[in-house]
Amino acid sequence: MNDKWKEAFGEIHAEEELKESTRRFLAQKTGNYRKYHGWDYKRLVPVVASMVIFLAGLGGYRVYFKPVSVISIDVNPSLELGVNRFDRVVSVEGFNEDGRKLADSVNVKYAEYTDALEQILSNESVREILGQDEVVTIDVVGEDERECGRILSNIEHCTSGHRNTYCGSSNLEEVEAAHEIGLSYGKYRAYLELRELDPDVVPEDIQGMTMREIRDLIQRLSGNASEEIPEDGSPGMHGGGCRGGHHGGGHH
Amino acid sequence: MRSEGEVNRAIERHADTVRRLCMIHLKNYADAEDIFQTVFLKYVLSSISFESQEHERAWMIRVTVNACKDLLKSFYRSRTVSLEELVDWPAEASADHREVLEAVLSLPKKYRVVVYLHYYEGYTAPEIGRILRKNTNTVYTLLNRSRQMLKKKLEGLNDE
């Protein structure tokens, strides 16, 4: 009996006309299988979620690796540390041969800038240079005055134990041409000061000079040749910049 | 949305099953056409990922049975089709099988689909229960009763 039923039902088939009219109906309803593509939200969910995660990751990456301030450290080695909004060093760049050597010899990337600074000032070659009565200038450069002021204050605190160290801050606008002429921000500030006293001075003149030599030259040209940089007083750095247009921080 | 190729393959695979279920539930070709359109449009727009062809077949059966029930519930249809049209359905079957099909189609509606799924599609009572969302014991009862009814009908036919 089972076989008989199977055979009986097996004789019933969908008519070709029925299948064809169904195909035509579906093609019309779906606009030839295109109409509903844009509205299938469920299929878009993983795509959108992946994009959000990717963009958030990209945004986070860009925020983390974007320096908001630059700390220019100049002795004769000239070095710049890019600092992100989380107070971490995200770039280290040497601006002359000695600066590049120093950049290679320290491991300060991703360190907090105060630790990075401490490590650089404690570096053997820097200590050796400073021992020869050279001076180190530390210039904080950025667009946000308050941020520059905060960093400068922390730097002054952490460099208080080092001799011949001069700290200051500058607004980015004032020194933005520095890199175009191959100088660090700190050295460029000194160059601007020097040019006011001697319009013939060119960047190449000071590129190989130590900060001590530059400061001595500035003092000679300003008529204070006999005036030594006081070891416990103001370094005589001035100009606009962060901290309400005041440049020049502490000298230790 | 599924692709045209995917849909054409599904039509080839399941059209006969859908047609047989239409025959069991409905009374004319126009209704079957409606069911085909409803079922396969649902298939086109469905985002279900079928684990196997068996899974897809069970889905087709459930959707077809539901679509047939919905159609039969419609006020207009339930009052405009004559009972005589029902016997036109197995016209395509040979004389030998016609009496078997007519016997099945003469059963009350709730028995027909169970008989078809069990004796033709080969589903067990628990499987039919899962497909039709019915209790397994209910399916066993329906099968037993339909077997008794069919026996009587077919014996009666053979006696004639």
Contacts between the chains, C-beta under 8 A, distances in Angstrom:
chain1	res1	chain2	res2	distance
A	1	B	154	7.9
A	2	B	119	6.0
A	4	B	96	7.9
A	4	B	97	7.1
A	4	B	100	5.6
A	5	B	100	5.7
A	5	B	104	7.6
A	5	B	115	7.9
A	5	B	119	4.5
A	5	B	120	6.3
A	6	B	119	7.0
A	6	B	120	5.8
A	7	B	96	7.9
A	7	B	97	5.9
A	8	B	90	7.9
A	8	B	93	6.1
A	8	B	96	7.9
A	8	B	97	3.4
A	8	B	98	7.8
A	8	B	100	4.2
A	8	B	101	5.0
A	9	B	20	5.8
A	9	B	101	7.3
A	9	B	116	6.6
A	9	B	119	7.8
A	9	B	120	4.1
A	10	B	120	7.5
A	11	B	92	6.6
A	11	B	93	4.7
A	11	B	94	6.4
A	11	B	97	5.7
A	12	B	16	7.1
A	12	B	19	6.2
A	12	B	20	5.0
A	12	B	23	5.9
A	12	B	90	7.5
A	12	B	92	6.7
A	12	B	93	6.8
A	12	B	101	7.7
A	13	B	15	7.9
A	13	B	16	5.2
A	13	B	19	6.6
A	13	B	92	7.8
A	14	B	15	3.6
A	14	B	16	5.3
A	14	B	18	6.8
A	14	B	19	3.9
A	14	B	36	7.7
A	15	B	19	7.7
A	18	B	15	7.3
A	18	B	19	7.1
A	18	B	29	7.7
A	18	B	32	6.7
A	18	B	33	6.3
A	18	B	36	5.9
A	19	B	11	5.5
A	19	B	12	7.9
A	19	B	15	5.3
A	19	B	36	7.8
A	21	B	33	6.3
A	21	B	36	7.7
A	22	B	11	6.4
A	22	B	15	7.9
A	22	B	33	7.6
A	22	B	36	4.4
A	22	B	37	5.9
A	22	B	40	5.4
A	23	B	7	7.8
A	23	B	8	6.9
A	23	B	11	6.8
A	25	B	37	4.8
A	25	B	41	7.5
A	26	B	7	6.2
A	26	B	37	7.6
A	26	B	40	5.9
A	26	B	41	6.2
A	26	B	44	5.7
A	27	B	4	7.4
A	29	B	41	5.9
A	29	B	44	7.7
A	30	B	1	6.5
A	30	B	44	6.0
A	32	B	4	7.7
A	33	B	1	6.6
A	33	B	2	8.0
A	33	B	3	6.3
A	33	B	4	4.7
A	33	B	7	7.8
A	33	B	44	7.7
A	36	B	1	4.3
A	36	B	45	6.6
A	37	B	1	6.3
A	40	B	1	6.0
A	40	B	47	7.0
A	42	B	47	5.5
A	43	B	47	6.6
